[in-house]
Amino acid sequence: MRRAAFVALALALVAAGAAQAGGNAEAGKQKAAQVCAACHGANGNQPAAPENPILAGQWPDYLTKALEDYKSGKRANPIMKGFASTLSRQDIEDLAAWFSSQPSGLHSER
C-alpha cells in the first residue's frame, strides 16, 4: 500500500513539474533553429565559440530566467539582448523546454 502511494506521489510530482515548465519542446526546437543554433548548436551542445555556453541539459527555470534577464537588460550582453528582445514569453518557455530536454555532456546520469 505504501509503495503504491509513493509511486502515485512521484508521478504527480513529475506531472506537476512538466506542467509548471509550460513550454513546448517541439516549438522550442523550431525557434532554436531560427535564433540559437548559429551560436549554441541545434541541440545546444555544440557552441560555435568557447565563450558560448552549452544550453543542453540546463534547468528550464535557469534558461527562462537567463533569457528574461537578457531581454530586460539585467544581464549585459548586446548580442543576447538583441536576440532575446524578439522573444515572447511563450518563445522563452518553449526554448527552455527544448534545451532542457536535450542530453548534455556536462554531467552524467546517476
PyMOL commands that set and color helices and strands:
alter all, ss='L'
color gray80, all
select helices_A, chain A and resi 2-21+25-35+37-40+60-72+78-84+89-100
alter helices_A, ss='H'
color red, helices_A
deselect
rebuild
show_as cartoon
